[in-house]
Amino acid sequence: MDDPFDTALASVEELRDLYPPVLERAVLKDIGYFDGLCRRLIAGCSIAFLATHSAEGHSDVTPRGGQPGFVTVLDDHRLATPMPPATSASTPSPTWWRAAGSGWSS
């Protein structure tokens, strides 16, 4: 039986070779803070995804949902959501508590 990972990419460079360079206008969209447009978009979301990763490279994505406005913009760089009742399915993995980085998507 063939190994399905024989043709897997081994580096970021190999991945970059498959795609054209990112356009400058796309890079400029990352402004580094939550501006008015971002805040309005976040206020209207009914679902968000919390992504974390540990220094060891372990990653986790936890969905969060609620009525629009359940995500609060605390300042230009931080968001907050209410904690759901603790269940094994909704509690972030231990990666969350020692995250080397995290990110949101909605």
C-alpha positions in Angstrom: 0.0 0.0 0.0 1.3 3.4 -0.9 2.1 6.0 1.8 -0.3 8.9 1.2 2.3 11.2 2.8 5.0 10.4 0.2 4.1 13.5 -1.7 3.4 15.8 1.3 5.1 19.2 1.4 8.1 19.3 3.7 8.7 23.1 3.9 7.1 26.5 3.7 9.2 27.1 0.7 7.7 24.2 -1.2 4.2 25.6 -0.3 5.2 29.1 -1.6 6.4 27.5 -4.8 2.8 26.4 -5.5 1.2 29.9 -5.2 2.0 33.3 -6.6 3.3 35.9 -4.2 0.8 37.7 -2.0 -0.3 41.0 -3.5 0.8 44.1 -1.7 -2.9 45.3 -1.4 -3.7 42.1 0.5 -0.7 42.6 2.9 -1.9 46.2 3.5 -5.3 44.9 4.7 -3.6 43.7 7.9 -3.6 47.0 9.9 -2.6 45.4 13.2 -5.6 46.7 15.3 -9.4 46.6 15.4 -10.6 49.8 13.6 -14.2 50.9 13.3 -15.0 48.6 10.4 -13.5 45.6 12.2 -15.5 46.5 15.4 -18.8 46.7 13.4 -18.1 43.3 11.7 -17.3 41.7 15.0 -20.4 43.1 16.6 -22.6 41.5 14.0 -21.0 38.0 14.2 -22.9 35.1 15.7 -20.0 32.7 15.6 -16.2 33.0 16.1 -13.3 30.6 16.2 -10.6 30.8 18.8 -7.3 29.3 17.4 -4.4 28.7 19.7 -1.0 27.0 19.4 1.6 26.0 21.9 5.3 26.5 21.8 5.6 22.8 21.0 3.5 23.3 17.8 0.2 21.8 19.1 -2.8 23.6 17.7 -6.5 23.8 18.6 -9.5 25.6 17.2 -12.6 26.1 19.4 -15.9 27.4 18.0 -17.8 30.0 20.0 -21.3 31.1 19.2 -24.1 33.3 20.5 -26.3 36.2 19.6 -24.7 39.0 17.5 -22.7 41.1 20.0 -21.5 38.1 22.1 -17.9 39.0 21.2 -16.8 42.2 22.9 -13.9 44.3 21.6 -12.0 45.2 24.8 -9.5 47.5 23.0 -7.6 47.8 19.7 -6.0 44.4 20.2 -8.1 42.2 22.5 -11.5 40.4 22.3 -13.6 38.7 25.0 -16.3 36.2 24.8 -18.4 34.6 27.6 -17.2 31.2 28.8 -19.7 28.5 27.9 -20.8 25.9 30.5 -17.8 23.6 30.8 -18.1 20.4 28.8 -15.4 18.4 27.1 -16.6 19.5 23.7 -16.7 23.3 24.5 -13.7 23.8 26.8 -10.6 24.9 25.0 -7.8 22.4 25.1 -4.9 22.9 27.5 -3.1 24.6 24.6 -5.2 27.7 25.4 -3.7 28.1 28.8 -0.1 28.1 27.6 -0.7 29.5 24.1 2.3 30.9 22.4 -0.1 32.7 20.1 -3.8 32.9 19.3 -6.1 34.2 16.6 -9.7 34.8 15.9 -11.8 34.1 12.8 -15.4 34.9 12.3 
